[in-house]
Amino acid sequence: MTAVPHNPGRDRSRRQVLVTGLAASALLAANALPSPATAAAGPARRTSLPKAVLPKAVLPRPTGPFAVGTVALHLVDRSRTEPWVPGTSAHRELMVSLWYPARPGGAARAVPQMTAAAAAHFGSAEGAAAMNLRMAAGSVDWGSTLTHAYADAPVDRRAGRLPVVLYSPGLGDPRTWNTALVEDLASRGYAVVSVDHTHEATEVEFPDGRLATMRIFDGAPPSDPEAISALLEKVVAVRVADTRFVLDELARLNRTRFGGQLDLRRVGIFGQSAGGFTAAQTMHDDRRFLAGINMDGEMDYVGGREPDGTHLSGVALDGLDRPLLLMGTGSEGSGDYRRQPSWAAFWANTRGWKADVTLTGSRHASYTDAQVLLPRLARQGAVPDGGLAAAVGTVRPGRALAANRAYVASFFDRWLRGRDDQLLDGPSERFPEMVFAR
């Protein structure tokens, strides 16, 4: 989850909980919680501009050789009851989007980044734009942003069988909040599945119009470290179960809907913040996932069980025997794995291929759509509380986007396709912004 302007560092003052509801928002970042000063500041300010004149965002075009298709899928896990609604007998429901190389028809139109209801809530005082990015409620017309993908377009058979990559967003963020990266990967010949974690994302809209909002708190948010630790453990456990179920469902859908086009022998996973933690832990728990990327997600639960005050996860304690790329930022406590105990533990314990790169001048939200959308919105007057640099750093948006796309594609090409462009071997003149830790 993006926590701006606060950094995912080890400073305990950053590991607080925002009061939810009218007082403020929610639990921030994979273990990276905002300072008491921000909690006291309350919810983001509100604007009253008419929608017709609100600032609008534009997503950058994908760079791969294929057009992109997308389909939204409603999945029901009948083996689990809904974990975030106490006392319910309802089964766990998820929304996912599948992005893939496509042949759009002549009349096809690109689909919106978010559905109308989801976009309205995303930009409200209770949505992720206010909670994670400190954007004023109602200050942006989020519903006007279009993707470059076409709904239900036929798969482009020239791409061959498609390696499959799952994407897990940050805590509070919807599955749509890394569209610029996800659809670029699809344009390069991948099937990418972005996952909404229901009742943890600030909003998930289902096909019948229901809008499931954040419900990870049973009453008030926890304030003591043990309770926060227990909540984070549950968050990650639910997320891992979600991703494993989605992969199960893809096997069924590959037979019944996608004509065997998905190559489920070549599966990867990546995510930002809590989603990066989810990617690593899912690989630890499920060997079907062959390679993963953790984009600025710590891999512990707070709680103070270890001498340094951490409560390390299974993947940090055990490491992996398959490749994982760590992508850090310029935020306090991020970057080089030596600066954060869970990454250091993972580095020492892992047996598989590993690398740690840091995007110079970046912040926690730089590995999301915030990096390319917020600067454009700021030029139209919609500036995050605390300023643009606090939100997405000082790295130029175009350079950050190009680097993110290149390193993610290079990693999955290497480990899912056997195509090594050697970008991950060390520092590159193409991307001097990316610094390697050794």
C-alpha positions as CSV (number, residue, x, y, z in Angstrom):
1,M,0.0,0.0,0.0
2,T,1.3,3.4,-0.8
3,A,2.1,5.5,2.3
4,V,2.8,9.1,1.2
5,P,4.4,11.2,2.3
6,H,5.6,8.7,4.9
7,N,8.4,6.3,4.3
8,P,8.5,2.5,4.9
9,G,11.3,2.8,7.4
10,R,12.1,1.1,10.6
11,D,11.4,4.1,12.8
12,R,8.7,3.0,15.2
13,S,7.1,6.4,15.1
14,R,6.0,5.4,11.6
15,R,4.4,2.3,12.8
16,Q,1.2,3.8,14.1
17,V,-2.4,3.2,13.0
18,L,-4.6,5.9,11.5
19,V,-8.0,6.2,13.1
20,T,-10.5,5.0,10.6
21,G,-13.9,6.6,9.6
22,L,-14.3,10.4,10.1
23,A,-11.1,10.8,12.1
24,A,-8.8,9.4,9.3
25,S,-8.1,6.3,7.2
26,A,-6.4,3.0,7.7
27,L,-3.4,0.9,8.3
28,L,-0.6,2.0,5.9
29,A,1.9,0.0,3.9
30,A,3.2,-3.5,4.4
31,N,4.3,-2.7,8.0
32,A,4.9,1.0,7.1
33,L,2.4,3.1,9.1
34,P,2.2,6.8,9.2
35,S,3.3,9.1,12.0
36,P,1.1,10.3,14.8
37,A,1.2,13.8,13.3
38,T,-0.6,12.6,10.1
39,A,-3.1,10.6,12.1
40,A,-4.0,13.8,14.0
41,A,-4.3,15.7,10.8
42,G,-7.5,13.8,9.9
43,P,-8.8,13.0,6.5
44,A,-7.7,14.7,3.3
45,R,-9.2,18.0,2.5
46,R,-12.2,18.1,0.1
47,T,-12.8,20.0,-3.0
48,S,-16.1,21.1,-4.5
49,L,-15.2,21.7,-8.1
50,P,-17.8,20.4,-10.7
51,K,-16.8,17.1,-12.3
52,A,-16.5,18.6,-15.8
53,V,-13.6,20.8,-14.7
54,L,-11.8,18.4,-12.4
55,P,-8.3,17.4,-13.3
56,K,-8.0,14.2,-15.4
57,A,-5.3,11.6,-15.6
58,V,-3.9,9.9,-18.7
59,L,-2.1,6.5,-18.7
60,P,1.0,6.1,-20.9
61,R,0.8,3.7,-23.8
62,P,2.2,0.2,-23.6
63,T,5.5,-0.4,-25.4
64,G,5.2,-4.1,-26.5
65,P,4.4,-5.3,-30.0
66,F,0.9,-6.5,-29.2
67,A,-2.4,-4.7,-28.6
68,V,-3.9,-5.5,-25.2
69,G,-7.2,-7.2,-24.2
70,T,-8.7,-7.4,-20.8
71,V,-11.5,-9.3,-19.1
72,A,-12.9,-8.8,-15.6
73,L,-13.6,-12.1,-13.8
74,H,-15.8,-12.7,-10.7
75,L,-14.4,-15.6,-8.7
76,V,-16.0,-17.4,-5.7
77,D,-13.9,-19.5,-3.4
78,R,-16.4,-22.0,-1.9
79,S,-13.7,-23.5,0.3
80,R,-13.5,-20.3,2.4
81,T,-16.0,-18.0,4.2
82,E,-15.4,-14.3,4.0
83,P,-12.6,-13.7,6.5
84,W,-13.2,-9.9,7.0
85,V,-16.9,-10.1,7.8
86,P,-17.4,-11.7,11.3
87,G,-20.3,-14.2,11.5
88,T,-21.0,-14.4,7.8
89,S,-21.6,-17.7,6.0
90,A,-20.9,-16.1,2.6
91,H,-18.1,-17.4,0.6
92,R,-14.9,-15.4,-0.3
93,E,-15.5,-13.4,-3.5
94,L,-12.8,-11.8,-5.6
95,M,-12.6,-9.7,-8.7
96,V,-9.6,-10.1,-10.9
97,S,-8.7,-8.7,-14.3
98,L,-6.9,-10.7,-16.9
99,W,-4.7,-8.7,-19.4
100,Y,-3.3,-10.4,-22.5
101,P,-2.1,-9.8,-26.1
102,A,-5.1,-9.2,-28.2
103,R,-6.5,-8.5,-31.7
104,P,-9.0,-5.7,-31.1
105,G,-11.9,-5.4,-33.5
106,G,-12.5,-2.2,-35.5
107,A,-15.2,-0.9,-33.3
108,A,-13.5,-1.9,-30.0
109,R,-13.0,0.9,-27.4
110,A,-10.5,1.1,-24.6
111,V,-12.0,0.3,-21.2
112,P,-11.8,2.7,-18.2
113,Q,-9.1,2.1,-15.6
114,M,-11.8,1.8,-12.9
115,T,-15.6,1.3,-13.0
116,A,-17.6,4.4,-12.3
117,A,-18.6,3.4,-8.8
118,A,-15.1,2.2,-7.9
119,A,-13.6,5.4,-9.2
120,A,-16.0,7.6,-7.3
121,H,-15.1,5.7,-4.0
122,F,-11.4,5.6,-4.8
123,G,-11.4,9.4,-4.9
124,S,-13.6,9.9,-1.9
125,A,-12.5,10.7,1.7
126,E,-12.6,6.9,2.4
127,G,-10.8,5.8,-0.8
128,A,-7.2,4.9,-1.5
129,A,-6.5,8.3,-3.2
130,A,-7.0,10.1,0.1
131,M,-5.8,7.3,2.4
132,N,-2.6,6.4,0.6
133,L,-1.7,9.4,-1.6
134,R,-3.1,12.2,0.6
135,M,-5.2,13.5,-2.4
136,A,-8.1,15.8,-1.5
137,A,-11.4,14.0,-1.7
138,G,-13.2,14.8,-4.9
139,S,-10.3,16.6,-6.4
140,V,-9.8,14.4,-9.5
141,D,-12.1,12.8,-12.1
142,W,-10.6,9.3,-11.6
143,G,-13.5,7.8,-13.6
144,S,-12.3,9.4,-16.8
145,T,-9.0,7.6,-17.0
146,L,-8.9,5.1,-19.9
147,T,-6.6,2.1,-20.3
148,H,-5.2,1.1,-23.6
149,A,-6.9,-2.3,-23.4
150,Y,-10.0,-3.6,-25.2
151,A,-12.7,-5.5,-23.3
152,D,-13.0,-9.2,-24.2
153,A,-10.9,-8.9,-27.4
154,P,-9.8,-12.2,-28.9
155,V,-6.3,-13.4,-27.9
156,D,-3.7,-12.7,-30.5
157,R,-2.5,-16.2,-31.3
158,R,0.8,-14.9,-32.7
159,A,1.9,-14.5,-29.1
160,G,1.9,-18.2,-28.6
161,R,1.1,-19.8,-25.3
162,L,1.2,-17.1,-22.6
163,P,3.3,-17.1,-19.5
164,V,1.1,-16.1,-16.5
165,V,2.0,-13.4,-14.0
166,L,-0.2,-12.5,-11.0
167,Y,-0.2,-8.9,-9.6
168,S,-1.1,-8.1,-6.0
169,P,-1.5,-4.4,-5.1
170,G,-0.5,-2.5,-2.0
171,L,-2.7,-2.6,1.1
172,G,-5.8,-0.5,0.5
173,D,-5.1,-0.1,-3.2
174,P,-7.4,-1.6,-5.9
175,R,-6.2,-4.1,-8.5
176,T,-6.3,-1.2,-11.1
177,W,-3.6,0.8,-9.4
178,N,-0.7,-0.4,-11.5
179,T,-2.3,-0.4,-14.9
180,A,0.5,1.3,-16.7
181,L,2.9,-1.5,-15.7
182,V,0.4,-4.4,-16.0
183,E,-0.8,-3.6,-19.5
184,D,2.7,-3.0,-20.7
185,L,3.7,-6.5,-19.6
186,A,0.6,-7.9,-21.4
187,S,1.7,-6.0,-24.6
188,R,4.9,-8.0,-24.4
189,G,3.2,-11.3,-24.6
190,Y,2.2,-12.2,-21.0
191,A,-1.2,-13.0,-19.4
192,V,-1.2,-10.8,-16.3
193,V,-3.8,-11.2,-13.6
194,S,-4.4,-8.3,-11.2
195,V,-6.1,-9.3,-8.0
196,D,-8.5,-7.3,-5.8
197,H,-8.2,-8.4,-2.1
198,T,-11.9,-7.9,-1.1
199,H,-12.6,-5.8,2.0
200,E,-8.9,-4.9,2.2
201,A,-8.9,-2.7,-0.9
202,T,-10.8,0.5,-0.2
203,E,-13.4,-0.6,-2.8
204,V,-14.2,-3.6,-5.0
205,E,-17.2,-3.4,-7.4
206,F,-18.9,-6.7,-8.3
207,P,-20.9,-7.3,-11.5
208,D,-24.2,-7.0,-9.7
209,G,-23.3,-3.4,-8.6
210,R,-22.3,-4.3,-5.0
211,L,-19.4,-2.2,-3.7
212,A,-17.3,-4.0,-1.1
213,T,-15.4,-1.5,1.0
214,M,-12.5,-1.9,3.5
215,R,-13.4,-3.9,6.5
216,I,-10.1,-5.2,7.9
217,F,-10.8,-3.6,11.3
218,D,-13.2,-5.2,13.7
219,G,-14.2,-2.0,15.4
220,A,-11.4,0.5,15.9
221,P,-8.0,-0.1,14.4
222,P,-5.5,-1.7,16.8
223,S,-2.9,0.4,18.5
224,D,-0.7,-2.0,20.4
225,P,2.2,-3.8,18.5
226,E,0.9,-7.4,19.2
227,A,-2.6,-6.5,17.8
228,I,-1.0,-4.8,14.8
229,S,1.2,-7.8,14.2
230,A,-1.8,-10.2,14.4
231,L,-3.7,-8.0,11.9
232,L,-0.8,-8.0,9.5
233,E,-0.4,-11.7,9.7
234,K,-4.0,-12.2,8.9
235,V,-3.8,-9.7,6.0
236,V,-0.9,-11.6,4.4
237,A,-2.4,-15.0,5.1
238,V,-5.7,-13.9,3.4
239,R,-3.8,-12.5,0.5
240,V,-1.7,-15.6,0.0
241,A,-4.9,-17.7,0.0
242,D,-6.4,-15.4,-2.5
243,T,-3.5,-15.7,-5.0
244,R,-3.3,-19.4,-4.6
245,F,-7.1,-19.7,-5.3
246,V,-6.8,-17.5,-8.3
247,L,-4.1,-19.7,-9.8
248,D,-6.4,-22.7,-9.1
249,E,-9.2,-21.0,-11.0
250,L,-7.0,-20.1,-13.9
251,A,-6.4,-23.8,-14.5
252,R,-10.2,-24.3,-14.8
253,L,-10.7,-21.2,-16.9
254,N,-7.8,-22.2,-19.2
255,R,-9.8,-25.3,-20.1
256,T,-13.3,-23.8,-20.3
257,R,-12.7,-20.2,-21.5
258,F,-9.2,-19.6,-22.8
259,G,-8.6,-22.6,-25.0
260,G,-5.4,-23.6,-23.3
261,Q,-3.7,-20.4,-24.3
262,L,-2.4,-19.8,-20.7
263,D,0.9,-21.6,-20.0
264,L,0.4,-22.5,-16.4
265,R,3.8,-24.3,-16.2
266,R,5.3,-20.8,-16.4
267,V,3.8,-18.7,-13.6
268,G,5.3,-15.7,-11.8
269,I,4.0,-13.2,-9.3
270,F,4.8,-9.6,-8.3
271,G,3.4,-6.8,-6.2
272,Q,4.0,-3.4,-4.6
273,S,4.3,-2.9,-0.8
274,A,2.0,-5.4,0.9
275,G,1.6,-6.9,-2.6
276,G,5.4,-7.4,-2.8
277,F,5.3,-9.2,0.6
278,T,2.4,-11.2,-0.7
279,A,4.4,-12.2,-3.8
280,A,7.3,-13.4,-1.8
281,Q,5.2,-15.3,0.8
282,T,3.1,-16.9,-1.9
283,M,6.3,-18.2,-3.5
284,H,7.3,-19.6,-0.1
285,D,4.0,-21.4,0.3
286,D,3.3,-22.6,-3.2
287,R,5.9,-24.0,-5.5
288,R,3.8,-23.4,-8.6
289,F,5.0,-19.8,-8.6
290,L,8.4,-19.9,-10.2
291,A,9.6,-16.3,-9.9
292,G,8.6,-13.1,-8.1
293,I,9.2,-9.4,-7.6
294,N,8.8,-7.6,-4.3
295,M,8.4,-3.9,-5.0
296,D,9.2,-2.1,-1.7
297,G,7.3,-4.5,0.6
298,E,8.8,-5.3,4.0
299,M,8.5,-9.0,5.0
300,D,7.7,-8.9,8.7
301,Y,4.7,-8.3,10.9
302,V,6.0,-5.8,13.6
303,G,5.2,-7.1,17.0
304,G,8.7,-7.2,18.6
305,R,9.4,-11.0,18.7
306,E,12.9,-10.5,17.5
307,P,15.7,-8.6,19.3
308,D,15.5,-5.8,16.8
309,G,11.7,-5.4,17.3
310,T,10.6,-7.3,14.2
311,H,8.4,-10.4,13.8
312,L,9.9,-12.0,10.7
313,S,7.7,-13.9,8.1
314,G,8.3,-17.4,6.9
315,V,9.8,-16.2,3.7
316,A,12.2,-14.0,5.5
317,L,13.2,-16.8,7.9
318,D,13.4,-19.5,5.3
319,G,14.3,-17.7,2.1
320,L,13.5,-19.1,-1.3
321,D,15.1,-21.5,-3.8
322,R,13.6,-19.7,-6.8
323,P,14.3,-16.2,-8.1
324,L,13.1,-13.1,-6.3
325,L,13.9,-9.5,-7.3
326,L,13.8,-6.9,-4.6
327,M,13.0,-3.4,-5.8
328,G,13.6,-0.7,-3.2
329,T,13.1,3.1,-3.2
330,G,14.8,6.2,-1.9
331,S,12.4,6.3,1.1
332,E,13.9,6.0,4.6
333,G,14.6,2.4,5.5
334,S,14.2,1.2,2.0
335,G,16.7,0.6,-0.8
336,D,19.7,-1.6,0.1
337,Y,18.5,-4.8,1.8
338,R,20.9,-4.1,4.7
339,R,18.7,-1.2,5.8
340,Q,15.7,-3.3,6.6
341,P,15.8,-6.4,8.8
342,S,13.3,-8.5,6.9
343,W,15.1,-8.0,3.6
344,A,18.4,-8.7,5.3
345,A,17.1,-11.9,6.8
346,F,15.7,-13.0,3.4
347,W,19.0,-12.2,1.7
348,A,21.0,-14.3,4.2
349,N,18.6,-17.2,4.1
350,T,17.6,-17.5,0.5
351,R,19.2,-20.1,-1.8
352,G,17.7,-19.0,-5.1
353,W,18.8,-16.2,-7.5
354,K,18.3,-12.8,-5.9
355,A,19.0,-9.1,-6.7
356,D,18.2,-5.8,-5.0
357,V,17.8,-2.7,-7.1
358,T,16.9,0.8,-6.0
359,L,15.3,3.5,-8.2
360,T,17.2,6.7,-7.3
361,G,15.0,9.6,-6.2
362,S,11.9,7.4,-5.8
363,R,9.4,7.1,-3.0
364,H,7.1,4.2,-1.9
365,A,4.4,5.1,-4.4
366,S,6.9,5.2,-7.3
367,Y,6.2,1.6,-8.2
368,T,2.5,2.4,-8.8
369,D,0.5,4.5,-11.2
370,A,1.0,7.4,-8.9
371,Q,4.5,8.0,-10.4
372,V,3.1,8.8,-13.8
373,L,-0.4,10.1,-13.0
374,L,0.2,12.4,-10.1
375,P,2.7,14.8,-11.8
376,R,0.1,15.4,-14.6
377,L,-2.6,15.9,-12.1
378,A,-0.4,18.3,-10.1
379,R,0.1,20.5,-13.3
380,Q,-3.7,20.8,-13.3
381,G,-3.8,21.9,-9.6
382,A,-4.5,18.6,-7.9
383,V,-1.4,18.3,-5.6
384,P,-1.1,15.7,-2.8
385,D,-1.1,17.0,0.7
386,G,2.6,17.4,1.5
387,G,3.6,18.0,-2.0
388,L,4.4,16.0,-5.2
389,A,8.0,15.2,-4.3
390,A,6.9,13.7,-1.0
391,A,4.5,11.5,-2.9
392,V,6.6,10.2,-5.8
393,G,10.1,11.6,-5.2
394,T,12.3,13.6,-7.5
395,V,12.9,11.0,-10.2
396,R,11.5,12.1,-13.6
397,P,8.2,10.2,-14.2
398,G,9.2,9.1,-17.7
399,R,12.5,7.7,-16.5
400,A,10.8,5.9,-13.6
401,L,8.2,4.4,-15.9
402,A,10.7,3.2,-18.4
403,A,12.9,1.7,-15.7
404,N,10.0,-0.1,-13.9
405,R,8.8,-1.6,-17.2
406,A,12.2,-2.6,-18.3
407,Y,13.3,-4.3,-15.1
408,V,10.0,-6.1,-14.6
409,A,9.9,-7.4,-18.2
410,S,13.6,-8.4,-18.0
411,F,13.1,-10.4,-14.9
412,F,10.1,-12.4,-16.1
413,D,11.6,-12.8,-19.6
414,R,14.7,-14.3,-18.0
415,W,12.9,-16.7,-15.6
416,L,9.7,-17.5,-17.4
417,R,10.8,-17.4,-21.0
418,G,14.6,-18.1,-20.9
419,R,15.3,-14.8,-22.6
420,D,18.2,-12.9,-20.8
421,D,18.9,-9.4,-21.9
422,Q,21.5,-9.2,-19.1
423,L,19.9,-6.0,-17.6
424,L,19.8,-7.7,-14.2
425,D,23.5,-8.6,-14.2
426,G,24.5,-5.3,-12.8
427,P,24.5,-1.5,-13.3
428,S,23.4,-0.4,-16.8
429,E,24.2,2.7,-18.8
430,R,20.6,2.5,-20.1
431,F,19.2,3.1,-16.6
432,P,21.7,4.9,-14.4
433,E,18.8,5.6,-12.0
434,M,18.8,1.9,-10.9
435,V,21.4,1.2,-8.2
436,F,22.4,-2.4,-7.4
437,A,23.1,-3.6,-3.9
438,R,25.7,-6.3,-3.5
